[in-house]
């Protein structure tokens, strides 16, 4: 009986409460690496794990429902998940250099580990997975996770930079418009003065002619 209560208490202590998925916190800011550097690291990872994102078996590298995934061979499940993880990270790296791609893909697809895990795009062959250990900082693919984290951090800086540049451009536009408005007012006033001078000249010329 005592053993039963002990086991029950142990199970209760290990049960995690429901909580909103959080992005892994960075202990300190990551130095931003270029897309070329991140791409080289991704290539090295792919070589170490014998992964080729452009070549796979269509029997398992395709859009499958839950039952289809469950029916897959265990080794195929692992390959499918790893290949999808690599493709997602590679696409994030591509977005660092491609503004059109950044506009086409919502940041909500990759801004957290949970979002990355759930990202599903059959056209790009990006499949979701349900096991958090796959994308864990301390998991088997921790090197791949680090590449993802640094690429996402770089994209975040790019997005902030773009927002700053847009704000700056709008401020400059407002200054230009205000300057043009003042110039138009000045020219209009100058034209009115010239018209007034011309009218006076015509009026005085008519009076002189009449006196003669």
ABEGO torsion letter per residue (X at the ends): XAAAAAAAAAAAAABBBBBBBBBBBBABBBBBBBAAAAAAAAAAAAAAAGBBAABBBAAABBBBBAAAAAABBAAAAAAAAAAAAAAAAAAAAAAAABAAAAAABBAAAAABAAAAAABBBAAAGBBBBABAAAABAABAAAAAAAAAAAAAAAAAAAAAAAAAAAAAAAAAAAAAAAAAAAAAAAAAAAAAAAAAAAAAAAAAAAAAAAAX
